[in-house]
């Protein structure tokens, strides 16, 4: 599983010219799901993401979490996070999750986030989406398999 978390002042996602998700201050999260990911792993990533302290406090230190600043979430599925570019110039996506299993896990992540955060918006799984954002900082964090190894 991979979460690419971008701290934003605003973000939106559109499908066929229609906005399907939009937030103000918070996180735009690109979510990649692999063949072997589970709900337990999703729970871990959600806890880690919600707990990240990457918003500035009154002293300018990154010390506040999403909940501390009443931040919003925009969750977007992105299988291309599992692109393998080791051979040739055409990426391989064989490590990305099966669409049926990945959709189920993506929808699970959305529902679990809704239990923990008041504003959760999402893209449409498998759709051709246009994502717009204003990255605040810029500040981008990648949660992937390496966070589980410590």
KOLKOLDREN-596115 format. One record per residue: residue number from 1; residue in one letter; chain; x, y, z of N, C-alpha, C, O, CB in turn. Coordinates in steps of 0.02 Angstrom, whole numbers. Glycine has a CB too. Example, Ala and Ser with C-alpha at 12.3 -4.5 7.8 and 13.67 -1.06 7.14 Angstrom:
2
  num  residuo  cadena    n_xx    n_yy    n_zz   ca_xx   ca_yy   ca_zz    c_xx    c_yy    c_zz    o_xx    o_yy    o_zz   cb_xx   cb_yy   cb_zz
    1        a       A     660    -284     390     615    -225     390     660    -165     390     712    -166     423     565    -224     452
    2        s       A     642    -112     354     684     -53     357     645       2     394     670      57     402     704     -30     286
***
This chain:
150
  num  residuo  cadena    n_xx    n_yy    n_zz   ca_xx   ca_yy   ca_zz    c_xx    c_yy    c_zz    o_xx    o_yy    o_zz   cb_xx   cb_yy   cb_zz
    1        x       A      42     -59       0       0       0       0      44      62       0      98      63      30     -48       0      61
    2        x       A      21     112     -34      57     176     -36       7     232     -28     -45     234     -62      98     183    -103
    3        x       A      23     279      16     -15     341      23      33     398       7      85     404      39     -46     349      95
    4        x       A      17     439     -42      54     500     -55      11     557     -27     -42     573     -54      71     510    -133
    5        x       A      35     587      28      -5     636      65      23     705      50      82     719      62      -3     622     141
    6        x       A     -20     748      22       0     816       7     -40     863      51    -102     863      50     -11     832     -69
    7        x       A      -5     904      90     -38     954     131     -61    1009      83     -20    1037      46       9     982     188
    8        x       A    -125    1025      85    -153    1072      37    -193    1127      71    -218    1119     126    -197    1036     -14
    9        x       A    -198    1184      36    -244    1236      58    -312    1226      25    -363    1249      49    -215    1307      41
   10        x       A    -311    1189     -32    -373    1169     -66    -355    1117    -118    -299    1115    -143    -409    1231     -99
   11        x       A    -405    1075    -133    -395    1023    -184    -464    1001    -209    -514    1005    -173    -354     962    -156
   12        x       A    -465     977    -271    -527     951    -299    -511     897    -350    -455     892    -375    -569    1008    -331
   13        x       A    -562     856    -364    -556     805    -415    -620     807    -457    -676     811    -430    -545     734    -384
   14        x       A    -611     804    -523    -667     807    -570    -666     746    -615    -613     719    -632    -665     872    -612
   15        x       A    -726     725    -635    -735     670    -683    -782     696    -736    -838     719    -721    -762     605    -648
   16        x       A    -761     692    -799    -800     715    -856    -825     787    -846    -883     803    -860    -859     668    -868
   17        x       A    -781     830    -820    -796     900    -812    -837     918    -750    -852     976    -739    -831     924    -871
   18        x       A    -857     868    -710    -898     879    -651    -857     866    -588    -826     814    -581    -962     834    -653
   19        x       A    -857     914    -542    -821     906    -479    -856     853    -437    -915     858    -423    -816     974    -440
   20        x       A    -818     801    -418    -846     747    -377    -820     749    -306    -847     715    -262    -829     680    -409
   21        x       A    -767     788    -293    -740     795    -226    -701     859    -221    -665     878    -267    -696     735    -207
   22        x       A    -709     894    -165    -675     958    -157    -665     971     -82    -710     961     -42    -715    1016    -190
   23        x       A    -604     995     -64    -590    1012       6    -554    1079      10    -528    1105     -40    -548     957      39
   24        x       A    -552    1105      70    -510    1162      86    -448    1135     120    -421    1084      99    -549    1216     131
   25        x       A    -424    1167     173    -363    1147     208    -366    1075     231    -415    1053     262    -351    1193     269
   26        x       A    -314    1038     214    -311     968     234    -261     928     194    -208     953     177    -379     936     228
   27        x       A    -280     865     179    -236     821     141    -271     798      77    -329     777      78    -216     760     183
   28        x       A    -234     802      22    -251     764     -38    -209     700     -32    -148     704     -27    -237     805    -106
   29        x       A    -242     642     -34    -207     579     -25    -217     536     -87    -273     516    -103    -231     542      38
   30        x       A    -161     522    -122    -162     475    -178    -149     406    -149    -100     396    -113    -108     495    -234
   31        x       A    -192     359    -165    -189     293    -134    -176     239    -186    -214     230    -233    -255     277     -96
   32        x       A    -121     203    -176    -104     147    -219    -112      82    -180     -90      77    -123     -32     153    -246
   33        x       A    -145      34    -210    -158     -30    -177    -126     -86    -218    -135     -90    -278    -235     -43    -168
   34        x       A     -89    -129    -183     -53    -183    -217     -92    -248    -212    -145    -251    -180      18    -193    -187
   35        x       A     -66    -300    -244     -97    -366    -245    -106    -396    -175    -153    -433    -163     -56    -413    -287
   36        x       A     -61    -379    -129     -60    -414     -65     -87    -373      -6     -84    -396      51      11    -435     -49
   37        x       A    -113    -313     -19    -135    -270      36    -199    -296      69    -240    -330      38    -148    -199      10
   38        x       A    -205    -280     134    -261    -304     175    -294    -246     213    -267    -191     215    -236    -357     225
   39        x       A    -352    -260     243    -386    -211     284    -343    -191     345    -343    -134     366    -454    -237     307
   40        x       A    -307    -239     372    -264    -225     429    -209    -174     411    -194    -129     449    -231    -290     455
   41        x       A    -181    -183     351    -132    -134     328    -164     -67     317    -135     -15     334     -98    -159     263
   42        x       A    -223     -66     288    -259      -4     277    -271      31     343    -262      92     348    -327     -17     240
   43        x       A    -291      -5     394    -303      24     461    -239      58     487    -241     112     515    -327     -29     511
   44        x       A    -182      24     478    -118      52     499    -103     117     463     -84     167     494     -61       1     488
   45        x       A    -111     117     397     -96     177     357    -143     234     376    -122     292     380    -102     161     282
   46        x       A    -206     219     387    -254     271     407    -233     301     474    -232     363     481    -326     242     412
   47        x       A    -218     259     523    -196     285     589    -134     329     582    -131     383     612    -180     226     637
   48        x       A     -87     306     543     -25     344     533     -40     411     500     -14     463     521      25     303     490
   49        x       A     -81     410     447     -97     472     411    -134     521     456    -115     580     459    -140     456     349
   50        x       A    -185     498     491    -225     542     534    -181     572     589    -191     629     610    -285     504     564
   51        x       A    -133     533     614     -91     555     669     -32     599     649       0     629     693     -65     496     704
   52        x       A     -16     603     584      41     644     563      33     716     588     -20     746     583      47     643     486
   53        x       A      87     742     614      87     811     638     128     853     588     187     864     598     116     817     711
   54        x       A      94     876     535     130     913     483     100     981     469     116    1013     419     130     872     419
   55        x       A      56    1004     514      31    1073     509      67    1115     561      85    1090     615     -47    1076     520
   56        x       A      78    1178     544     117    1222     588      76    1246     647      17    1262     640     144    1281     549
   57        x       A     109    1249     706      78    1277     766      91    1352     768     117    1381     719     104    1243     830
   58        x       A      74    1384     823      82    1457     829     155    1479     826     169    1538     815      51    1482     893
   59        x       A     202    1432     836     273    1448     833     305    1429     766     366    1434     758     310    1412     889
   60        x       A     264    1408     719     290    1390     653     320    1321     649     351    1304     600     341    1440     632
   61        x       A     311    1280     701     337    1212     703     283    1164     677     224    1172     692     359    1191     774
   62        x       A     304    1114     638     256    1064     614     240    1018     673     275     969     686     284    1023     553
   63        x       A     186    1036     708     170    1003     771      96     986     777      75     958     828     191    1046     828
   64        x       A      55    1003     726     -17     992     731     -40     940     681     -15     936     625     -54    1058     720
   65        x       A     -89     900     703    -116     848     659    -175     875     619    -197     931     628    -138     787     701
   66        x       A    -199     833     575    -258     849     534    -317     869     578    -351     918     565    -277     789     489
   67        x       A    -328     830     631    -384     844     675    -374     908     715    -422     943     730    -395     786     723
   68        x       A    -311     923     733    -297     985     771    -316    1047     732    -333    1098     762    -222     987     789
   69        x       A    -314    1044     666    -328    1103     624    -396    1097     589    -412    1136     544    -272    1113     572
   70        x       A    -436    1047     609    -501    1034     576    -492    1025     501    -530    1051     461    -551    1092     590
   71        x       A    -440     988     483    -424     977     413    -471     928     380    -504     888     413    -354     952     407
   72        x       A    -474     933     314    -517     891     273    -475     842     232    -415     852     223    -561     935     226
   73        x       A    -507     788     209    -473     737     169    -504     731     100    -566     730      93    -476     670     205
   74        x       A    -462     725      50    -483     708     -18    -442     646     -38    -382     650     -45    -472     767     -69
   75        x       A    -476     589     -46    -444     525     -59    -454     507    -133    -510     506    -158    -473     470     -13
   76        x       A    -399     491    -167    -401     476    -238    -362     412    -251    -303     406    -233    -371     535    -280
   77        x       A    -395     363    -282    -360     301    -299    -313     313    -358    -330     350    -404    -411     244    -316
   78        x       A    -254     283    -354    -205     293    -408    -160     232    -414    -109     226    -380    -162     356    -394
   79        x       A    -181     185    -458    -143     124    -466     -74     136    -495     -29      95    -487    -181      76    -512
   80        x       A     -63     194    -528       2     207    -558      57     217    -506     116     220    -524      -2     269    -603
   81        x       A      39     222    -442      90     225    -390     130     159    -388     184     157    -360      58     238    -321
   82        x       A     102     107    -419     137      43    -422     171      31    -489     183     -26    -508      89     -13    -407
   83        x       A     186      84    -525     221      77    -589     292      51    -576     327      75    -532     224     145    -626
   84        x       A     311       1    -614     379     -25    -611     413      -3    -676     393     -23    -731     380    -104    -602
   85        x       A     465      37    -669     499      65    -728     570      38    -735     611      70    -768     502     141    -723
   86        x       A     584     -20    -706     652     -47    -707     674     -70    -777     732     -63    -795     657    -105    -660
   87        x       A     627     -96    -816     645    -121    -882     611     -78    -936     551     -68    -934     625    -195    -890
   88        x       A     651     -54    -983     623     -17   -1039     593      50   -1018     606      75    -963     571     -58   -1074
   89        x       A     553      77   -1062     522     142   -1051     447     140   -1039     416     191   -1024     537     187   -1109
   90        x       A     418      82   -1046     346      75   -1034     337      45    -964     360     -11    -952     310      30   -1089
   91        x       A     304      81    -919     295      55    -851     252      -9    -851     206     -17    -891     263     108    -806
   92        x       A     268     -52    -804     228    -112    -792     187    -100    -728     212     -70    -681     273    -176    -785
   93        x       A     125    -123    -728      81    -112    -670      60    -179    -639       7    -183    -608      20     -72    -691
   94        x       A     101    -230    -648      82    -297    -623      80    -300    -547      48    -344    -519     131    -348    -648
   95        x       A     112    -253    -513     111    -253    -439      48    -219    -412      31    -228    -353     172    -218    -412
   96        x       A      13    -182    -454     -49    -149    -432    -102    -202    -418    -103    -256    -448     -75     -99    -486
   97        x       A    -147    -187    -371    -198    -234    -351    -248    -248    -406    -261    -206    -449    -234    -209    -291
   98        x       A    -276    -308    -404    -332    -326    -447    -387    -274    -438    -403    -257    -381    -358    -398    -432
   99        x       A    -417    -249    -492    -466    -195    -485    -523    -209    -436    -543    -165    -398    -495    -180    -553
  100        x       A    -549    -269    -436    -604    -285    -389    -582    -281    -317    -616    -250    -276    -630    -355    -403
  101        x       A    -525    -310    -302    -498    -310    -233    -477    -239    -214    -488    -218    -158    -439    -358    -226
  102        x       A    -446    -203    -261    -422    -135    -246    -481     -88    -234    -477     -46    -189    -378    -109    -304
  103        x       A    -534     -95    -273    -594     -52    -263    -623     -64    -193    -639     -17    -157    -648     -67    -317
  104        x       A    -628    -127    -174    -656    -143    -108    -614    -112     -52    -641     -84      -4    -659    -220     -99
  105        x       A    -548    -117     -58    -504     -90      -7    -505     -13      -8    -503      18      46    -432    -115     -18
  106        x       A    -508      17     -66    -513      90     -72    -577     115     -38    -576     163       0    -512     112    -146
  107        x       A    -633      81     -51    -697     101     -21    -695      90      55    -724     129      93    -754      60     -52
  108        x       A    -661      38      77    -651      26     149    -613      84     180    -632     109     233    -614     -41     161
  109        x       A    -559     106     148    -519     162     173    -562     225     179    -558     261     229    -459     175     126
  110        x       A    -603     239     129    -647     298     132    -693     293     192    -699     341     230    -688     304      66
  111        x       A    -725     236     201    -773     228     257    -738     234     325    -765     264     371    -809     161     252
  112        x       A    -679     205     331    -643     209     395    -621     281     409    -622     303     466    -581     163     394
  113        x       A    -600     317     357    -581     387     366    -640     429     389    -633     475     429    -551     416     302
  114        x       A    -699     414     361    -760     451     380    -777     442     454    -807     486     485    -819     427     338
  115        x       A    -756     386     483    -768     374     555    -722     417     598    -738     429     656    -756     300     571
  116        x       A    -667     440     569    -617     476     608    -611     550     591    -581     588     629    -551     444     599
  117        x       A    -638     571     535    -630     640     513    -697     666     486    -730     632     448    -575     647     459
  118        x       A    -717     727     507    -783     752     487    -793     762     412    -847     750     387    -796     816     522
  119        x       A    -741     785     376    -748     797     304    -702     751     266    -641     756     270    -733     872     287
  120        x       A    -733     705     228    -696     659     185    -730     659     117    -789     643     111    -694     586     216
  121        x       A    -692     678      66    -716     677      -3    -673     626     -40    -619     607     -17    -711     749     -36
  122        x       A    -697     603     -98    -659     552    -135    -670     558    -210    -721     584    -233    -679     483    -110
  123        x       A    -621     532    -246    -628     525    -317    -669     463    -333    -695     430    -287    -559     521    -351
  124        x       A    -674     446    -396    -712     387    -418    -662     335    -442    -624     347    -488    -763     406    -474
  125        x       A    -664     277    -411    -617     223    -426    -621     206    -501    -675     196    -528    -632     162    -384
  126        x       A    -563     203    -532    -558     182    -602    -577     234    -654    -570     223    -714    -601     123    -612
  127        x       A    -600     292    -631    -620     345    -678    -559     384    -702    -507     383    -670    -672     393    -646
  128        x       A    -567     417    -759    -517     464    -783    -529     529    -745    -576     566    -760    -522     475    -862
  129        x       A    -486     542    -696    -497     599    -651    -447     655    -665    -390     643    -686    -490     576    -578
  130        x       A    -470     716    -655    -428     775    -659    -423     803    -588    -473     823    -559    -458     829    -709
  131        x       A    -362     804    -562    -351     826    -493    -318     894    -494    -269     906    -529    -307     774    -455
  132        x       A    -345     940    -454    -316    1006    -445    -300    1016    -371    -338     993    -328    -364    1062    -471
  133        x       A    -245    1050    -358    -227    1061    -289    -181    1121    -282    -148    1142    -329    -193    1000    -260
  134        x       A    -181    1148    -222    -132    1198    -203     -93    1167    -145    -116    1169     -88    -165    1267    -184
  135        x       A     -34    1139    -161       8    1106    -111      36    1160     -65      68    1207     -89      65    1064    -144
  136        x       A      25    1153      -1      44    1202      49     115    1186      74     124    1139     113      -6    1202     108
  137        x       A     164    1223      52     233    1212      74     283    1220      18     321    1269      19     239    1144     104
  138        x       A     287    1176     -29     250    1114     -36     270    1064      19     327    1061      40     262    1083    -105
  139        x       A     222    1024      40     232     975      92     201     910      70     139     904      66     203     998     161
  140        x       A     243     860      54     220     795      30     255     740      69     316     741      77     233     788     -46
  141        x       A     215     693      93     241     635     132     220     572      95     163     567      72     213     636     207
  142        x       A     265     524      91     248     460      61     249     406     115     301     394     146     297     442       3
  143        x       A     191     375     124     188     316     169     186     255     124     142     248      81     125     319     217
  144        x       A     235     211     132     237     149      93     264      93     137     267     100     198     280     158      29
  145        x       A     282      39     107     304     -20     144     361      -6     193     368     -40     243     325     -73      96
  146        x       A     401      45     178     459      60     221     439      82     291     479      75     338     502     114     189
  147        x       A     378     108     301     358     129     368     343      69     413     345      75     474     297     174     365
  148        x       A     329      11     383     313     -49     422     376     -86     444     372    -130     487     269     -96     381
  149        x       A     433     -69     417     494    -107     431     529     -83     494     581    -111     512     541    -102     373
  150        x       A     502     -32     527     536      -7     588     495     -19     650     517      -1     704     550      66     581
***
